[in-house]
């Protein structure tokens, strides 16, 4: 989506009663980043954003300060504010957080009525996207599943933290645009994970998720050139 289209979508989303606060504006921009509508390196025009959102530039600058503190945007002197492009250390920090909260939610989180069916519906959506060859829809579904897994914790604080993490992950995914199969094998891993949860093997599912996150982190770091790829074996490249 182009910057102008993303701004129009932002404007069309309507304003909440508290729309004139920096926190609300930060939330709107964060959601656009998480949805993949604002790509790394996009310049965030104060004039266009203030007009689209109907807020003052001071309020917008408050939002930029919040997002800069979350590493969502980067201020470049004399050039402006840009959507961040995460590097290797950002990827490592993202996965430090994910390894702490996601397996714990899987192992010890609540399982209210309908929660398991919700997870399975997301997996079905991801499998349909894989069958259709839609990289964007696979990424969306995979992101939705991890958000739902953290939701099992029942914690609004962790849900907000995961929203920030997923927004950062969306920026990282742009670096994987030349590796379209990156998301496809995680569709299958997610399906197996939900099957383990349904079977009541939640400790096993949590352990498998930790291994999964380790593998995903390494795959991203290899792609970014931060660590060497593992040597090919007789049966093919190790993952």
C-alpha positions in Angstrom: 0.0 0.0 0.0 1.3 3.5 -0.9 1.9 6.1 1.8 -1.1 8.1 0.5 -3.4 5.1 0.6 -2.3 4.3 4.1 -3.0 7.8 5.2 -6.4 7.6 3.6 -7.1 4.4 5.4 -6.0 6.0 8.6 -8.4 8.9 8.0 -11.3 6.6 7.0 -10.8 4.6 10.3 -12.6 7.4 12.1 -11.5 9.2 15.2 -12.1 8.1 18.8 -13.2 10.6 21.4 -9.6 10.7 22.6 -8.3 11.1 19.1 -6.4 14.3 19.9 -3.9 12.6 22.2 -0.4 11.5 21.2 -1.0 8.0 22.6 -4.0 7.6 20.3 -2.1 8.8 17.2 0.8 6.5 18.2 -1.7 3.6 18.4 -3.1 4.3 14.9 0.4 4.5 13.3 1.5 1.4 15.1 -1.5 -0.5 13.8 -0.8 0.6 10.3 2.8 -0.6 10.6 1.6 -3.9 12.1 -0.8 -4.3 9.1 2.1 -3.8 6.7 0.7 -0.6 5.3 3.7 1.6 6.3 6.9 0.0 5.1 10.5 0.5 6.5 12.0 3.7 5.3 8.6 5.4 4.6 8.8 9.1 5.5 6.0 10.2 7.8 5.0 13.6 6.6 3.8 15.9 9.5 1.6 17.9 7.2 -0.1 14.9 5.6 -0.5 13.0 8.8 -1.9 16.0 10.8 -4.4 16.6 8.1 -5.4 12.9 7.7 -5.9 12.5 11.5 -7.2 15.9 12.3 -4.6 16.5 15.0 -2.1 19.3 15.7 1.6 18.9 14.8 2.4 19.0 18.4 0.2 16.0 19.1 1.8 14.2 16.1 5.2 14.9 17.5 4.2 13.4 20.8 3.2 10.3 19.0 6.5 10.2 17.1 8.3 10.5 20.5 6.3 7.4 21.7 7.1 5.4 18.6 10.7 6.4 18.6 11.0 5.1 22.1 9.6 1.8 20.8 12.0 1.7 17.9 9.1 2.0 15.4 10.3 5.2 13.9 13.6 7.0 13.5 14.2 10.7 13.6 16.9 11.9 11.2 18.0 15.5 11.8 17.2 17.8 8.9 15.4 15.1 7.1 12.3 14.1 9.1 10.8 11.0 10.7 10.9 7.6 9.0 9.5 4.2 9.7 12.4 2.2 11.1 14.2 -0.6 9.4 15.1 -3.1 12.1 18.6 -4.6 12.1 20.2 -7.7 13.6 20.2 -6.5 17.2 16.6 -5.5 16.9 15.8 -9.0 15.7 17.6 -10.5 18.7 15.7 -8.2 21.1 12.4 -9.1 19.5 13.1 -12.8 20.0 14.3 -12.3 23.6 10.9 -11.0 24.4 9.0 -13.6 22.4 10.8 -16.5 24.0 9.8 -15.2 27.5 6.1 -14.5 26.9 4.8 -16.8 24.1 5.9 -20.2 25.5 4.7 -19.2 29.0 1.3 -18.2 27.6 1.0 -21.5 25.7 1.9 -23.6 28.8 0.1 -21.7 31.6 -2.4 -19.4 29.9 -6.2 -19.7 30.3 -8.3 -21.6 27.8 -11.7 -19.9 27.9 -14.6 -21.3 25.8 -14.0 -20.8 22.1 -10.2 -20.1 22.5 -9.1 -23.4 20.9 -11.6 -23.0 18.0 -10.3 -19.5 17.4 -6.7 -20.8 17.2 -7.8 -23.5 14.8 -9.7 -21.0 12.6 -6.5 -19.0 12.3 -4.5 -22.1 11.3 -7.1 -22.9 8.7 -6.8 -19.3 7.3 -3.0 -19.7 7.1 -3.3 -23.1 5.3 -5.7 -21.5 2.8 -3.2 -18.7 2.2 -0.4 -21.2 1.8 -2.5 -23.2 -0.8 -3.2 -20.0 -2.7 0.5 -18.9 -2.5 -0.3 -15.7 -0.8 2.7 -14.6 1.2 1.0 -11.5 2.7 -2.0 -13.6 3.9 0.3 -16.2 5.4 2.2 -13.5 7.3 -1.1 -12.0 8.5 -2.4 -15.3 9.7 0.8 -16.3 11.4 1.0 -12.9 13.2 -2.7 -13.3 14.2 -1.9 -16.7 15.7 1.0 -15.5 17.8 -1.2 -12.6 19.1 -3.9 -15.1 20.0 -1.4 -17.3 21.8 -0.3 -14.4 24.0 -3.9 -13.6 24.5 -4.2 -16.8 26.4 -2.3 -15.1 29.2 -5.4 -13.0 30.0 -3.0 -10.0 30.5 -3.8 -6.7 28.9 -0.3 -5.6 29.6 1.2 -8.5 27.7 -1.3 -8.0 24.9 -0.1 -4.4 24.4 3.5 -5.6 24.5 2.8 -8.2 21.9 1.1 -5.6 19.7 4.4 -3.6 19.7 6.5 -6.8 19.1 4.3 -7.8 16.1 4.6 -4.3 14.6 8.4 -4.7 14.8 8.1 -8.1 13.3 6.1 -6.7 10.4 9.1 -4.4 9.7 11.5 -7.3 9.9 9.3 -9.2 7.4 10.1 -6.7 4.7 13.7 -7.9 4.8 12.4 -11.4 3.9 10.5 -10.2 0.8 13.1 -12.0 -1.3 12.5 -15.3 0.6 8.8 -15.9 0.0 8.9 -19.4 1.5 9.9 -18.0 4.9 6.3 -17.9 6.1 5.1 -21.2 4.5 7.0 -23.7 6.8 5.8 -21.8 9.8 2.2 -22.4 8.7 2.8 -26.1 9.2 4.6 -25.6 12.5 1.7 -23.5 13.8 -0.8 -26.2 12.8 1.2 -28.8 14.7 1.5 -26.5 17.7 -2.3 -26.0 17.9 -2.8 -29.8 17.6 -0.5 -30.3 20.6 -2.5 -27.7 22.6 -5.8 -29.4 21.6 -4.3 -32.7 22.9 -3.5 -31.2 26.2 0.2 -31.4 25.7 0.8 -27.8 26.5 4.3 -28.3 28.1 5.4 -30.0 24.9 3.9 -27.3 22.8 5.7 -24.6 24.8 9.0 -26.5 24.4 8.4 -26.8 20.6 7.6 -23.2 20.4 10.9 -22.2 22.0 12.7 -24.3 19.4 10.6 -22.8 16.7 11.4 -19.2 17.8 15.1 -20.1 18.0 15.0 -21.4 14.4 13.0 -18.3 13.1 15.5 -15.9 14.8 18.5 -17.7 13.2 16.8 -17.7 9.8 16.2 -14.0 10.0 19.8 -13.3 11.2 21.2 -15.4 8.4 19.2 -13.5 5.9 20.4 -10.2 7.3 24.0 -11.5 7.1 24.5 -11.3 10.8 25.4 -15.0 11.3 26.7 -17.5 8.7 24.4 -20.0 7.1 24.8 -23.6 8.3 26.7 -25.7 5.7 24.7 -27.8 3.4 24.4 -31.5 4.3 23.9 -34.5 2.0 20.2 -34.2 2.4 20.1 -30.5 1.8 20.6 -27.3 3.8 19.9 -27.6 7.5 17.3 -25.2 8.9 
